Amino acid sequence: MVKHIPAFRIRESNHIGQEECVIQPGDFTSAQRIIAGRVHRTPLISSTTLGKQHKVHLHFKAEAFQKTGSFKPRGSINKLYHLAKKDTNRGVITISSGNHAQGFAYAASSFGISARVVMPHTTPANKISAAKGYGAHVILTDGDLLETALAIQKEHNLTMVHPFDDPHIVAGHGTMGLEILEDLPKVDAVFIPVGGGGLISGVATAIKLNKPKVRIVGVEPIGASAMWQSVQQGAVVHLNRMDTIAEGLAAPFVGELNLALVQKYVDELVLVSDDEMVEALFLILESCKILTEPAGAAGFAALLFNKAKIPMGSEVVCILSGGNIDRMRLRNFVQSQVTA
């Protein structure tokens, strides 16, 4: 069973539960000021052709164009900004299956902080190389990521940073929700990929605190449905096995903070298959000329295959959370499409 790093909460409460995890609108606007100039203000791109097919007005939040190729720097920059000097001076460490490593490395480098990242040996080579390129010391392991990271943290007296179960990470990712509201005030529904829960808990909370009627749909792979199962059980579920091509969404567990916010602010969680994500990936590429990774296409896959009922004429946003796919995997996807 995979352990998890305890969540750190912005506001404490005498009651255990969702009330303990409340994040205020000011936390998101503060994060927006902190990350300004350090990340891109990514575009909201409309797709008339794909929208017509589903009788909605469709928009893509193109985080594939973000620095490091995914949304991850948003939360990491906000988190590292809030760390005390004594903690950053010791150096920081985190765990990641790919995109968080790059975003974390970029954020640490921008603050002049030494960073280490523990990653699985199975991580795509391009993501490992990118994390190293942004300045991180990468440790690959076949064992438990957290156990490895905690051992290294203890040995070198480092500061541990959770990849998603942290209020500053959540608030940083939630800045994307503010951008969506600013660019599309009449938004009716937002489809959000779900891994450990940092992205969806941040974006959902930021949007719902400002416009409660916006429908939030979370999307997970069938083979890595930690959030879906956790919501069903009412507690964090740990997956002993994952089976999906979307390594960016292959979190073996979700955060306690993230689960509480999802329970409070997310309207629906749906599951998509690997084949559905690949089909969505190619349709986005053909129609919008945007290349995503399978995880980044998960939100549109849910819309494409009617996983959630959205009224005709709705203003819909699908978040393209990342575009870090290597040429060999893309070639394999193309070949599978040709032989199908």
N, C-alpha and C positions, 0 to 999 in steps of 0.2 A: 504494500500500500504506500502511495506517495504522500509524504508529509507536506504541510504547507507552512509558509512563513506567516506569523500572526499579522493581522491587519492593524494599521495605525489609523486612528480616526481623527478627523478635524475637531469635532465637538463631542465631548463625552456626555453620557447620560446615566442616570441612576437605574434605568430600565434596559434590560437586554432585549435586542430586537431591532426592527427597522428604524425606530426612532433614534437609535444610537448612531445611525449612519447618515443623518441628514447633512446634505451639503447645500449651502445657500447660493443664490445667484451671484453674489459678490465673489465667491471662490472662482467662478468661471471667468468673470470679467477681469479679475486680478491675473489669472493665468494667461488671459488673452494679451494683457499688457506685457507680461514677462516674456512670452515667446515671440512677440512682434519683432520682426527684423532678424530673428534667428531661424524661422521656418518660412516656407512659402504660404501665401494666401492662395490656396488651390482653387481652380475654377469649378463652377457648377455648369456642366455642359448638357445641353438638351439633346434629345434624340427623337426627332419627329417620327421617323420610320418605325423604330422599335416601340415607341409610345402608341402609335396608331394600332399596331398589332394587338395591343392589350387594352385599347380604348381608354388610355390615360395620357396625361402630359408627363413624359418621363424625363428625368434629369439625373445625371451622374455626378457625384461629388468625387472629383478625380484626385484622390490621395496617392495614386500611382505616380503623380507628378511631384509629390512631396520630396523634400530632401531625404536622402537615403532610400527613396522608392516606396515609402509607406508612411502611415500616420504616426508611427512610433516616436519620433523626436518630440512631439507635442508634450506628452506626459513626462518623458525623461528630463527635458529641459526644465519643466516646472518643478519636478521633484528635486533635482540637483540644486536649483536656485534656492530652495528652502532649507537645504542641509546646512548645519552649523560648520564653521570653518574647521573646527577640530575633527569633524567627521570626514570632510572632503580631503583634508591633509593626509589622512591615513590611507586614502585610496578607496575605491568603491568596487563592489562585485555584484553580479546579478546572474540569473539563469535565463536561457532563451533557446527556442528552436529555430530562430532565424532573424526575423525582422526586428524584434526588440533589441537584439544584439547590436545591429547596425545603428538603430536610433539612439540607443544608450551610449554607444561608442562615440557617435557624433556629438551628442550633448556633453559628454564628459570632456571631449577634446575642446569644445567651444569655451568651457570654463577652466581649462588647464588642469583637469583632474585625471589622475591615473585610474584606468578602468580595467577590470578583468571580467570575462564572461565565460560561464560554463555552458557548453553546448553538446548535444548528442553527436556521436560519430556519424549518424545518419543524416545530419543536416546537409542540404545541398551545398556543393563546393562554392558556388557564387556568393552565398550568404556568409559563409565562413571567411572567405577572402575579403568581402566588403567590410565585415566587422574589424578585421585586422587592418584594412586600409584606412579606416577611420581612427585607428590608434589603439584599439583594445588589445589586451593580451588574451588570446582565446585558449581555453582549456577544453579539449574534447574528451568525452567519456562514454563508455558503454553502460555505466552504472547509473544510479539515481542522481539526477541533476542537483537536487537540493542537498543531499548528503555530501556530495563532492564539494559543492560551493561552501557549505558550512565548515567543512574541514579546512578548506583554503582560507576562509575568512578568519578562523581561529588561529591558524598558523601565522598569518601575516597581519593580524589585527586590522582587518578591513571593515568597511561599512557596507552592510547588506542592503540592497535596494530591491524590493519586490517588483516583478514585471507588471503586475496589474492590481494587486490587492492593497492599494495605497491611495489615500484621498487626493494627494497631489498629482499622482499619475492619472487618476480619474478626472480631476478638474482640467488637467492639461489636454487630455483627449476630448473632453467636453467642449473645448473651444471650437471644434468642428461643428457642433450643434448650433453655436451662436452664429457662425458663418452661414450656415444653411438658412437660418431664420432671417439674417440680414439680406441674403441674396434672393430668397424666395419666401417672402412673408406669408404667402397664401398656401404654403405647403400643407398637404393633407396626410401624407404617410411617408415614413422613412424606413427603408430596409437596411439592416446593419449586420455584418458578419460577426459571429461570436466565437471567441476562443476561450481565454481565461476570464473574460468579462470586463476588461478595462475599457475597451472602446464603447461597447453598448451601454454600460452603466453610466459613463460620462456623457455621451451624446443624448441618451434618453433623458437623463436628469436635467441637463441644460435646456433641452427643448421643452419638456413637460413643465418645468418651473416657469417658463415664459408663455407657452401655449399648450395647455393641458389637453386640448382636443386633438392634437396631432397624433396619428396612430403610429406606434413604434412596433416594428416587426423584427425580431432577432432571428438570425439564420445560422444554423450549425450543420456540419457534415453528419450524415447518419453514423459514420464510423468513429466519431469523436464528439459525442453529445453530452458532455459533462454538465453544461448549464441546463439543458432540457431535463436531464435526469434529476439534477439538484432541485429544480423547481417542482418536479413531480413529488420528490421525497420531502421537500421542505427543509432540506439541510444539504450541506456540501457533500457531493458524491465523488469518490475517487475512482477513476477508471484504471483497471489493471491491464487493459489492452486497448489500443487504438488502431484503426485501419482506414486511412484516408490519404489521398494524394495532397490534400490541403494542409501541409505541415504548419502553416501559419495559424491554423485554427485547432491544431492537435494539442490542446492543453489537457493533461490528465486530471486536472481539478480546476475549479473556479474559486475566486476569492470570496470570503465571507461578506466583505463589504460589497463586492460586485453583485453577489446573489441577492442581498437585501435590497439594493437599488433596482435590480431587475424585477424583483417581486413587486416593488412599489410603482415603477414607472413604465415597464414594458407591457404592451398589450397582448403580444402573442409571440411564441417561439415555434419555429418550424424547422424541419430537417430536409436537407437536399443530399443527393447522391453525388459521387465523384463524376459520373457521366454527365449529370445535369450541370455541374460547375464547369466542366470542360466545354459543353455546348454553349453555355452562357459566355464563357471566355471568348470563343470564336465569333459569336454574334456581335459582341462589343467591339472586337477587333475589326470585323468586316464593316460594321455600320459607322463606328465612331473613330476608328483608327487609334484606339487606345489598347495597349497590351497590358493585361493584368495577369496575376498569378491566380490559380484556382481559388484560393481563399478570398482574393479581391473580387472575384466574380460571383461569390456565393449569394449576395443580396439580390442581384439580378436573376440568378438561377431560380430563386424562390418566386419572383414575379413571373418569370418565363414559364414556369411549370405550375402556375396557379396554386401555390401552396397557401396563399392567404387571399381572402376575398376583399378586393378593393373596388369601391364604387366607380362606375364609368365617369370619365372626365376629371378624376382626381389628379392633383399635383403630387407626383410621386418622386422621391429621391432614393436612389440606390447608391450606397457608399462603396466606391471602388477602393478598398482599404490598402491595397499594395500591388506592385507590379514587378516584384523581384523573381522573375522566372528565368532560368538559364536556357541556353539554346538547345541543349540535349533533351531536356524535358519537353520543351516546345516541339521539337522535331518528333518525339515519341507521340505526343498528342496529335500532331498532324497525321502521322502514319496510321494511328488508330482510327482517325476519322476517315481516312481514305479506304481502309480495309473493312470498315463497318458496313 
